[in-house]
Amino acid sequence: MAPRDRRLRTLLTVLVAWSALAGAALVGAAPASGVPGARTIAPGVLYSQFDIAAARGTAHAHLLTVDLRDPRVRVDLLYPGTVAARATVSRLAAARGAFAGINGDFFDISETQHPGVEATGSSDGPAIAGARVLKAAVPNGQRFGPRLPPGADTKDVLGVGTDRTARLDRLSLDGSVRTAHGRLALRGLNQYALPKGSIGAYTSDWGSASRMRAVCGTDTDRGAPCSTDTYEVTVSNGRVVATSDRPGGGPVAVGTTVLVGREAGARHLRELYQGEPVQVSRRLVAASSGVPYRFAIGGFPVLRHGVPSAGLDNATSAVRTAVGIEDGGRRLLLLALDGAAAYRSGLTLAELASTLRRLGAADGFNLDGGGSSTLVARQEGASAVTVRNHPSGGVERPVPNGIGVFPAY
């Protein structure tokens, strides 16, 4: 470690203290833009790192501070081009030309409870990239991530609107399938799990993964058996062109929609015939904002209006990734903990909320952690990003999405 880095580490360790009431905290620290040692890595973007004294030992944080008021910088979704696919954060950033980024939402990484059914790699929550709606949320009981805190939902998102302001919100699917028989409700969009008795739509944004996982489990039990009452209808140019008794796989052509039904949804789809006109519509509706979102990603809130969310776990420590919102939504704090052995005890969710608040955030949002926690950024003068933290698995884990920091065009 260079002498300057050792001095910075010593200074920050002195500034950090443990408080039994507040959890992990940067005692007396200024907002993120004033963290000692923060340096500019791009217009409107600062990078810093510091220690946090927590209940189970010292954690080490890497932080990107993004000033959304600066017209030279923007944030957007990092993803591999389809939602049912994965790549490392460094590869996603390189492919999209981002100069920094972190990993994103929890995702379907394993399907050991459903023999013969492959994991899709798709995320739990909604996703919007470049104002394009990519997917909706799986049912709460089907999510792959840890148990949600009280009041949280898989529909919860962190988003940035067309007004360049960041917000916490909740995005619900509003969609329909209009046929000669009437209107059917659409309750899924490019998601790895559908509610019981429902119909979901899959487009070219889904990717080539099998759609079979969509009919497994129930709204309250991820591990429940796959449904045996299923049906699939392919719609192209506004008409039914193919049907099947089981969900299929492979890429969906641009302009084509595959409808997958289970139980009551399957019975409705069986009424459709080859050549029948079908119109599919879908959108994500925000619970609290009237401003359209250019970017949104799933996770769950840990801090609202400066107050930690009720019922946050203060017993389980882990390596975590999170986002803080400060300055009325005009500044983002992208934080990833270090997974090196010396720091792997990490933070509890309650400590994470406290840390974000002490950094100046009014709102905080938890993302996937553990082996997924990754923060990348370009070194000064470099043309490609490098991983700044140490992934706890020793190497970067491929993930379905993340938050990228880009030059504004």
Backbone hydrogen bonds in HBPLUS format (Angstrom, degrees):
<---DONOR---> <-ACCEPTOR-->    atom                        ^
c    i                          cat <-CA-CA->   ^        H-A-AA   ^      H-
h    n   atom  resd res      DA  || num        DHA   H-A  angle D-A-AA Bond
n    s   type  num  typ     dist DA aas  dist angle  dist       angle   num
A0005-ASP N   A0002-ALA O   3.02 MM   3  5.23 114.7  2.46 102.4 117.8     1
A0006-ARG N   A0002-ALA O   2.93 MM   4  6.28 151.8  2.01 153.5 162.7     2
A0007-ARG N   A0003-PRO O   2.93 MM   4  6.21 156.2  1.98 151.4 157.4     3
A0008-LEU N   A0004-ARG O   2.95 MM   4  6.21 157.2  2.00 147.7 154.1     4
A0009-ARG N   A0005-ASP O   2.85 MM   4  6.03 161.7  1.88 148.2 153.2     5
A0010-THR N   A0006-ARG O   2.94 MM   4  6.13 159.3  1.99 147.0 152.3     6
A0011-LEU N   A0007-ARG O   2.92 MM   4  6.12 162.2  1.96 149.7 154.5     7
A0012-LEU N   A0008-LEU O   2.97 MM   4  6.16 167.9  1.99 156.2 158.6     8
A0013-THR N   A0009-ARG O   2.95 MM   4  6.05 151.3  2.04 145.0 153.3     9
A0014-VAL N   A0010-THR O   3.09 MM   4  6.30 153.0  2.17 147.1 153.4    10
A0015-LEU N   A0011-LEU O   3.16 MM   4  6.47 146.7  2.27 140.9 150.1    11
A0016-VAL N   A0012-LEU O   3.16 MM   4  6.32 128.3  2.44 139.3 151.4    12
A0016-VAL N   A0013-THR O   3.28 MM   3  5.25 140.8  2.45  95.3 105.8    13
A0023-GLY N   A0019-SER O   2.86 MM   4  5.28 143.7  1.99 147.8 152.2    14
A0029-ALA N   A0026-LEU O   3.14 MM   3  5.43 169.7  2.15 127.4 126.9    15
A0034-GLY N   A0031-PRO O   2.66 MM   3  5.52 160.9  1.70 132.4 139.3    16
A0032-ALA N   A0359-LEU O   2.77 MM 327  5.16 124.9  2.07 168.3 156.9    17
A0035-VAL N   A0032-ALA O   3.12 MM   3  5.20 174.2  2.13 112.5 113.3    18
A0038-ALA N   A0035-VAL O   3.13 MM   3  5.79 157.2  2.19 144.9 143.8    19
A0039-ARG N   A0047-TYR O   2.97 MM   8  5.47 162.5  2.00 146.3 149.8    20
A0047-TYR N   A0039-ARG O   2.82 MM   8  5.47 156.0  1.88 149.8 155.9    21
A0041-ILE N   A0045-VAL O   3.03 MM   4  5.92 158.8  2.07 145.9 152.5    22
A0045-VAL N   A0042-ALA O   2.92 MM   3  5.19 159.2  1.97 142.6 137.8    23
A0067-ASP N   A0044-GLY O   2.86 MM  23  5.03 170.0  1.87 155.6 158.8    24
A0046-LEU N   A0065-THR O   2.96 MM  19  5.02 156.9  2.01 139.9 147.4    25
A0065-THR N   A0046-LEU O   2.91 MM  19  5.02 159.6  1.96 138.3 144.8    26
A0048-SER N   A0063-LEU O   2.98 MM  15  5.27 150.9  2.07 147.8 154.8    27
A0063-LEU N   A0048-SER O   2.85 MM  15  5.27 167.5  1.86 160.7 159.0    28
A0050-PHE N   A0061-ALA O   3.06 MM  11  5.45 149.5  2.15 141.9 150.5    29
A0061-ALA N   A0050-PHE O   2.79 MM  11  5.45 169.8  1.80 172.0 170.8    30
A0052-ILE N   A0059-ALA O   2.68 MM   7  5.00 151.9  1.75 152.2 151.9    31
A0059-ALA N   A0052-ILE O   2.77 MM   7  5.00 169.2  1.78 154.3 155.5    32
A0054-ALA N   A0057-GLY O   3.07 MM   3  5.25 150.3  2.16 126.6 134.4    33
A0057-GLY N   A0054-ALA O   3.22 MM   3  5.25 167.5  2.23 112.4 112.2    34
A0338-ASP N   A0060-HIS O   2.76 MM 278  5.40 150.1  1.85 163.5 166.0    35
A0062-HIS N   A0336-ALA O   2.92 MM 274  5.38 152.8  1.99 147.4 156.3    36
A0336-ALA N   A0062-HIS O   2.99 MM 274  5.38 161.0  2.02 154.2 160.4    37
A0064-LEU N   A0334-LEU O   2.83 MM 270  4.94 158.3  1.88 141.5 149.0    38
A0334-LEU N   A0064-LEU O   2.77 MM 270  4.94 165.1  1.79 155.6 157.6    39
A0066-VAL N   A0332-LEU O   2.83 MM 266  5.06 166.3  1.85 151.8 156.5    40
A0332-LEU N   A0066-VAL O   2.90 MM 266  5.06 160.4  1.94 145.9 151.1    41
A0070-ASP N   A0067-ASP O   3.09 MM   3  5.72 160.2  2.14 116.0 121.7    42
A0068-LEU N   A0330-ARG O   2.82 MM 262  5.03 135.1  2.02 136.9 147.6    43
A0073-VAL N   A0070-ASP O   3.26 MM   3  6.02 167.1  2.28 127.9 127.4    44
A0408-ALA N   A0072-ARG O   3.01 MM 336  4.89 164.3  2.04 107.4 109.8    45
A0074-ARG N   A0406-PHE O   2.97 MM 332  5.31 151.4  2.06 150.5 153.3    46
A0406-PHE N   A0074-ARG O   2.83 MM 332  5.31 170.3  1.83 158.8 161.7    47
A0076-ASP N   A0404-GLY O   3.07 MM 328  5.40 150.3  2.16 141.1 148.9    48
A0404-GLY N   A0076-ASP O   2.84 MM 328  5.40 170.5  1.85 172.6 171.7    49
A0078-LEU N   A0402-GLY O   2.83 MM 324  4.78 172.1  1.83 130.9 131.5    50
A0402-GLY N   A0078-LEU O   2.88 MM 324  4.78 131.7  2.12 135.6 139.6    51
A0083-VAL N   A0205-ASP O   2.84 MM 122  6.23 159.1  1.88 164.0 169.4    52
A0084-ALA N   A0206-TRP O   2.93 MM 122  5.58 148.9  2.03 150.6 156.9    53
A0087-ALA N   A0399-VAL O   3.00 MM 312  5.38 156.9  2.06 138.2 138.8    54
A0399-VAL N   A0087-ALA O   2.85 MM 312  5.38 167.8  1.87 126.8 122.9    55
A0092-LEU N   A0088-THR O   2.89 MM   4  6.17 161.0  1.92 155.1 160.9    56
A0093-ALA N   A0089-VAL O   2.85 MM   4  6.02 161.1  1.89 151.9 156.8    57
A0094-ALA N   A0090-SER O   3.00 MM   4  6.11 158.1  2.05 141.8 147.9    58
A0095-ALA N   A0091-ARG O   2.93 MM   4  6.07 160.2  1.97 150.0 155.1    59
A0096-ARG N   A0092-LEU O   3.16 MM   4  6.31 145.1  2.28 142.3 150.5    60
A0097-GLY N   A0093-ALA O   2.90 MM   4  5.84 118.1  2.29 142.2 157.1    61
A0098-ALA N   A0093-ALA O   2.91 MM   5  4.78 148.8  2.01 142.1 144.0    62
A0099-PHE N   A0405-VAL O   2.96 MM 306  6.01 148.9  2.05 165.8 175.4    63
A0378-ARG N   A0099-PHE O   3.05 MM 279  5.53 145.8  2.17 156.9 148.8    64
A0405-VAL N   A0100-ALA O   2.84 MM 305  5.11 163.2  1.86 145.4 141.6    65
A0101-GLY N   A0376-VAL O   2.97 MM 275  5.36 146.3  2.08 147.6 142.7    66
A0376-VAL N   A0101-GLY O   2.89 MM 275  5.36 166.4  1.91 155.4 159.9    67
A0102-ILE N   A0403-ILE O   3.04 MM 301  5.43 147.1  2.15 141.3 151.3    68
A0403-ILE N   A0102-ILE O   2.94 MM 301  5.43 146.5  2.05 138.9 149.7    69
A0103-ASN N   A0374-THR O   3.27 MM 271  5.63 137.4  2.46 146.9 149.7    70
A0104-GLY N   A0401-ASN O   2.95 MM 297  5.25 126.5  2.24 143.6 128.2    71
A0368-ASP N   A0104-GLY O   2.92 MM 264  6.00 164.8  1.94 156.9 161.9    72
A0124-ASP N   A0106-PHE O   2.94 MM  18  5.83 151.1  2.02 144.1 143.8    73
A0108-ASP N   A0122-SER O   2.89 MM  14  5.59 163.3  1.92 156.7 157.6    74
A0121-GLY N   A0108-ASP O   3.00 MM  13  4.90 137.1  2.19 147.8 151.5    75
A0114-HIS N   A0111-GLU O   3.04 MM   3  5.49 162.6  2.07 115.0 120.6    76
A0117-VAL N   A0114-HIS O   2.99 MM   3  5.60 159.1  2.04 144.7 145.9    77
A0138-VAL N   A0124-ASP O   3.00 MM  14  5.70 158.5  2.04 163.9 170.5    78
A0127-ALA N   A0135-LYS O   3.29 MM   8  5.40 153.6  2.37 131.0 127.4    79
A0134-LEU N   A0127-ALA O   2.94 MM   7  5.48 165.3  1.96 152.0 154.0    80
A0128-ILE N   A0296-ALA O   3.05 MM 168  4.83 160.6  2.08 133.0 131.4    81
A0296-ALA N   A0128-ILE O   3.13 MM 168  4.83 153.6  2.20 130.2 126.2    82
A0129-ALA N   A0132-ARG O   2.99 MM   3  5.18 157.3  2.04 146.0 146.4    83
A0132-ARG N   A0129-ALA O   2.84 MM   3  5.18 160.0  1.88 116.4 122.5    84
A0131-ALA N   A0294-ARG O   2.83 MM 163  3.83 157.1  1.88 119.2 118.2    85
A0136-ALA N   A0189-LEU O   3.02 MM  53  5.28 154.1  2.09 150.1 147.0    86
A0142-GLN N   A0139-PRO O   2.92 MM   3  5.34 158.6  1.96 116.5 123.7    87
A0143-ARG N   A0140-ASN O   3.41 MM   3  5.69 163.5  2.44 108.7 113.2    88
A0152-ALA N   A0149-PRO O   3.07 MM   3  5.61 165.8  2.09 137.4 140.3    89
A0156-ASP N   A0153-ASP O   3.03 MM   3  5.54 168.1  2.04 117.3 121.1    90
A0171-LEU N   A0155-LYS O   2.98 MM  16  5.32 159.5  2.03 144.6 140.6    91
A0157-VAL N   A0169-ASP O   2.85 MM  12  5.36 162.8  1.88 144.4 143.9    92
A0169-ASP N   A0157-VAL O   2.99 MM  12  5.36 163.9  2.02 149.0 152.3    93
A0158-LEU N   A0297-ILE O   2.96 MM 139  5.54 154.1  2.03 157.1 164.0    94
A0297-ILE N   A0158-LEU O   2.99 MM 139  5.54 147.6  2.10 145.2 155.2    95
A0159-GLY N   A0167-ARG O   2.92 MM   8  5.45 170.1  1.93 161.0 164.2    96
A0167-ARG N   A0159-GLY O   2.83 MM   8  5.45 153.6  1.90 157.3 163.5    97
A0160-VAL N   A0295-PHE O   2.91 MM 135  5.32 152.7  1.99 141.5 147.9    98
A0294-ARG N   A0160-VAL O   2.98 MM 134  6.07 156.2  2.03 148.2 153.8    99
A0295-PHE N   A0160-VAL O   3.31 MM 135  5.32 147.8  2.42 149.2 152.7   100
A0161-GLY N   A0165-THR O   3.07 MM   4  5.61 162.0  2.11 147.0 144.6   101
A0164-ARG N   A0161-GLY O   2.93 MM   3  5.35 152.5  2.01 119.6 120.5   102
A0162-THR N   A0292-PRO O   2.91 MM 130  5.94 141.3  2.06 168.1 167.7   103
A0166-ALA N   A0329-GLY O   2.77 MM 163  4.43 171.7  1.78 130.1 131.1   104
A0287-ALA N   A0170-ARG O   2.91 MM 117  5.34 135.4  2.11 148.0 161.4   105
A0172-SER N   A0285-VAL O   2.98 MM 113  5.20 164.6  2.00 144.4 144.7   106
A0285-VAL N   A0172-SER O   2.73 MM 113  5.20 166.8  1.75 154.9 157.0   107
A0174-ASP N   A0283-ARG O   2.84 MM 109  5.38 166.2  1.86 165.1 165.3   108
A0283-ARG N   A0174-ASP O   2.98 MM 109  5.38 129.3  2.24 130.6 145.7   109
A0186-LEU N   A0175-GLY O   3.07 MM  11  4.78 166.7  2.09 116.4 112.5   110
A0176-SER N   A0281-SER O   2.95 MM 105  5.42 149.6  2.05 137.3 144.6   111
A0281-SER N   A0176-SER O   3.00 MM 105  5.42 164.9  2.03 154.8 159.2   112
A0177-VAL N   A0184-LEU O   2.73 MM   7  4.94 154.0  1.80 146.8 153.5   113
A0184-LEU N   A0177-VAL O   2.81 MM   7  4.94 162.5  1.84 139.9 146.1   114
A0178-ARG N   A0279-GLN O   2.80 MM 101  5.05 171.3  1.81 155.0 154.9   115
A0279-GLN N   A0178-ARG O   2.99 MM 101  5.05 161.3  2.02 142.7 148.9   116
A0179-THR N   A0182-GLY O   2.83 MM   3  5.24 172.8  1.83 157.0 159.5   117
A0182-GLY N   A0179-THR O   3.14 MM   3  5.24 156.7  2.19 102.5 109.7   118
A0187-ARG N   A0199-ILE O   2.88 MM  12  5.80 159.8  1.92 166.8 173.7   119
A0201-ALA N   A0188-GLY O   2.87 MM  13  5.96 161.8  1.91 129.8 131.1   120
A0190-ASN N   A0201-ALA O   2.87 MM  11  6.27 165.0  1.89 165.2 170.1   121
A0194-LEU N   A0214-ALA O   2.95 MM  20  5.28 155.2  2.01 140.2 137.3   122
A0262-ARG N   A0198-SER O   3.09 MM  64  5.82 155.9  2.15 162.8 169.3   123
A0200-GLY N   A0260-VAL O   2.84 MM  60  5.26 159.1  1.88 150.1 156.9   124
A0260-VAL N   A0200-GLY O   2.88 MM  60  5.26 162.7  1.91 151.7 157.6   125
A0202-TYR N   A0258-VAL O   2.82 MM  56  5.04 142.3  1.96 141.6 153.6   126
A0258-VAL N   A0202-TYR O   2.88 MM  56  5.04 171.1  1.88 150.7 153.4   127
A0206-TRP N   A0203-THR O   2.97 MM   3  5.62 164.1  2.00 118.9 124.0   128
A0250-GLY N   A0208-SER O   3.00 MM  42  4.03 153.1  2.08 130.5 125.5   129
A0211-ARG N   A0248-GLY O   2.77 MM  37  5.69 169.6  1.78 165.4 166.3   130
A0214-ALA N   A0211-ARG O   3.14 MM   3  5.67 149.1  2.24 111.6 119.9   131
A0215-VAL N   A0212-MET O   3.16 MM   3  5.97 164.8  2.18 125.3 128.1   132
A0216-CYS N   A0213-ARG O   3.17 MM   3  5.33 165.2  2.19 116.6 116.2   133
A0227-SER N   A0215-VAL O   2.83 MM  12  5.64 174.8  1.83 156.0 156.3   134
A0217-GLY N   A0224-ALA O   3.09 MM   7  4.18 128.1  2.37 127.0 129.7   135
A0218-THR N   A0221-ASP O   2.88 MM   3  5.02 158.1  1.93 130.0 137.3   136
A0224-ALA N   A0221-ASP O   3.26 MM   3  5.54 169.8  2.27 111.9 114.9   137
A0263-GLU N   A0229-ASP O   2.79 MM  34  5.14 157.1  1.84 156.5 159.5   138
A0231-TYR N   A0261-GLY O   3.09 MM  30  5.27 146.6  2.21 142.9 143.3   139
A0261-GLY N   A0231-TYR O   2.82 MM  30  5.27 168.4  1.83 166.6 167.9   140
A0232-GLU N   A0244-SER O   2.83 MM  12  5.07 158.1  1.87 154.8 154.3   141
A0244-SER N   A0232-GLU O   2.86 MM  12  5.07 138.1  2.04 148.5 150.1   142
A0233-VAL N   A0259-LEU O   2.86 MM  26  5.07 157.6  1.91 145.8 153.4   143
A0259-LEU N   A0233-VAL O   2.71 MM  26  5.07 171.4  1.72 163.5 162.9   144
A0234-THR N   A0242-ALA O   2.85 MM   8  5.07 171.8  1.86 144.6 146.0   145
A0241-VAL N   A0234-THR O   2.83 MM   7  5.72 170.0  1.84 159.9 162.8   146
A0235-VAL N   A0257-THR O   2.80 MM  22  5.21 170.8  1.80 161.7 164.7   147
A0257-THR N   A0235-VAL O   2.92 MM  22  5.21 165.5  1.94 154.7 159.5   148
A0236-SER N   A0239-ARG O   2.91 MM   3  5.48 157.6  1.96 159.1 155.4   149
A0239-ARG N   A0236-SER O   3.08 MM   3  5.48 158.1  2.13 112.9 119.2   150
A0278-VAL N   A0238-GLY O   2.85 MM  40  5.30 162.1  1.89 130.2 135.3   151
A0240-VAL N   A0276-GLU O   3.02 MM  36  5.45 149.0  2.11 141.3 150.2   152
A0275-GLY N   A0240-VAL O   2.81 MM  35  4.96 166.2  1.82 136.5 140.9   153
A0256-THR N   A0253-ALA O   2.98 MM   3  5.36 153.6  2.05 137.0 136.6   154
A0265-GLY N   A0262-ARG O   3.02 MM   3  5.02 135.0  2.23 139.9 127.3   155
A0266-ALA N   A0263-GLU O   2.94 MM   3  5.19 119.6  2.31 104.6 119.7   156
A0267-ARG N   A0263-GLU O   3.05 MM   4  6.44 155.1  2.12 155.3 162.9   157
A0268-HIS N   A0264-ALA O   3.09 MM   4  6.38 151.2  2.18 147.4 154.3   158
A0269-LEU N   A0265-GLY O   3.10 MM   4  6.37 157.6  2.15 146.2 152.2   159
A0270-ARG N   A0266-ALA O   3.03 MM   4  6.27 143.5  2.17 147.7 157.0   160
A0271-GLU N   A0268-HIS O   3.14 MM   3  5.60 155.0  2.20 108.9 116.4   161
A0272-LEU N   A0269-LEU O   3.06 MM   3  5.58 163.8  2.08 116.0 121.2   162
A0276-GLU N   A0273-TYR O   3.03 MM   3  5.57 161.3  2.06 138.4 139.7   163
A0300-PHE N   A0366-ASN O   3.18 MM  66  5.38 153.8  2.26 140.8 148.2   164
A0366-ASN N   A0300-PHE O   2.76 MM  66  5.38 162.2  1.79 163.6 157.7   165
A0302-VAL N   A0364-GLY O   2.89 MM  62  5.30 164.4  1.91 129.3 132.0   166
A0309-SER N   A0302-VAL O   2.92 MM   7  4.97 161.2  1.96 114.7 117.8   167
A0303-LEU N   A0364-GLY O   3.34 MM  61  4.45 148.8  2.44 126.4 118.4   168
A0364-GLY N   A0303-LEU O   2.84 MM  61  4.45 155.1  1.90 121.4 121.0   169
A0304-ARG N   A0307-VAL O   2.93 MM   3  5.28 171.3  1.94 142.2 143.1   170
A0307-VAL N   A0304-ARG O   2.88 MM   3  5.28 165.0  1.90 118.1 123.0   171
A0306-GLY N   A0362-ALA O   2.61 MM  56  4.33 163.6  1.64 140.6 134.7   172
A0350-ALA N   A0313-ASP O   3.12 MM  37  5.99 152.9  2.20 148.6 146.5   173
A0318-ALA N   A0347-LEU O   2.98 MM  29  5.37 151.5  2.06 120.5 124.5   174
A0347-LEU N   A0318-ALA O   2.96 MM  29  5.37 151.1  2.04 142.4 133.1   175
A0370-GLY N   A0319-VAL O   2.79 MM  51  4.92 171.6  1.79 137.7 138.0   176
A0337-LEU N   A0320-ARG O   2.91 MM  17  5.57 164.0  1.94 167.1 172.4   177
A0367-LEU N   A0321-THR O   2.89 MM  46  5.33 166.5  1.91 152.3 149.2   178
A0322-ALA N   A0335-LEU O   2.87 MM  13  5.31 162.7  1.90 152.7 157.5   179
A0335-LEU N   A0322-ALA O   2.91 MM  13  5.31 167.8  1.92 160.7 162.6   180
A0323-VAL N   A0365-PHE O   2.86 MM  42  5.15 152.0  1.94 145.1 154.5   181
A0365-PHE N   A0323-VAL O   2.82 MM  42  5.15 150.0  1.90 151.7 160.7   182
A0324-GLY N   A0333-LEU O   2.78 MM   9  4.70 155.1  1.84 134.4 143.1   183
A0333-LEU N   A0324-GLY O   2.82 MM   9  4.70 157.5  1.87 142.3 143.6   184
A0325-ILE N   A0363-ASP O   2.84 MM  38  5.13 157.0  1.89 148.3 149.8   185
A0362-ALA N   A0325-ILE O   2.83 MM  37  5.96 159.2  1.88 157.8 158.3   186
A0363-ASP N   A0325-ILE O   3.34 MM  38  5.13 164.6  2.36 140.9 144.8   187
A0326-GLU N   A0331-ARG O   3.01 MM   5  5.31 171.8  2.01 153.6 155.5   188
A0329-GLY N   A0326-GLU O   3.13 MM   3  5.50 135.0  2.35 106.2 117.7   189
A0331-ARG N   A0326-GLU O   3.22 MM   5  5.31 138.8  2.40 154.5 146.0   190
A0330-ARG N   A0327-ASP O   3.15 MM   3  5.41 155.1  2.22 107.0 114.6   191
A0339-GLY N   A0390-HIS O   2.68 MM  51  4.98 132.7  1.90 135.2 150.4   192
A0343-TYR N   A0340-ALA O   2.89 MM   3  5.56 154.1  1.96 122.6 130.4   193
A0346-GLY N   A0343-TYR O   3.14 MM   3  6.13 156.2  2.20 133.0 135.7   194
A0352-LEU N   A0348-THR O   2.87 MM   4  6.12 150.3  1.96 146.1 155.1   195
A0353-ALA N   A0349-LEU O   2.99 MM   4  6.25 161.1  2.02 149.8 153.3   196
A0354-SER N   A0350-ALA O   3.09 MM   4  6.31 158.9  2.14 144.5 150.3   197
A0355-THR N   A0351-GLU O   2.86 MM   4  6.06 155.1  1.92 148.5 155.2   198
A0356-LEU N   A0352-LEU O   3.00 MM   4  6.27 164.0  2.03 155.3 158.4   199
A0357-ARG N   A0353-ALA O   3.03 MM   4  6.23 157.5  2.08 146.8 153.3   200
A0358-ARG N   A0354-SER O   2.94 MM   4  6.19 158.6  1.99 149.2 154.8   201
A0359-LEU N   A0355-THR O   3.01 MM   4  6.24 134.6  2.22 142.0 154.4   202
A0359-LEU N   A0356-LEU O   3.21 MM   3  5.06 129.9  2.47  91.2 104.6   203
A0361-ALA N   A0356-LEU O   2.98 MM   5  5.46 155.9  2.04 155.6 147.8   204
A0360-GLY N   A0357-ARG O   2.96 MM   3  5.21 155.6  2.02 106.2 114.1   205
A0372-SER N   A0369-GLY O   3.09 MM   3  5.22 155.5  2.15 129.7 126.3   206
A0373-SER N   A0370-GLY O   3.22 MM   3  5.72 150.6  2.31 112.9 119.8   207
A0388-ARG N   A0375-LEU O   2.84 MM  13  5.79 166.4  1.85 159.6 164.4   208
A0377-ALA N   A0386-THR O   3.05 MM   9  5.63 154.3  2.12 150.9 155.4   209
A0386-THR N   A0377-ALA O   3.01 MM   9  5.63 159.1  2.05 127.4 129.1   210
A0382-ALA N   A0379-GLN O   2.94 MM   3  5.26 165.9  1.96 131.9 133.8   211
A0394-GLY N   A0391-PRO O   2.95 MM   3  5.43 164.4  1.98 119.8 123.5   212
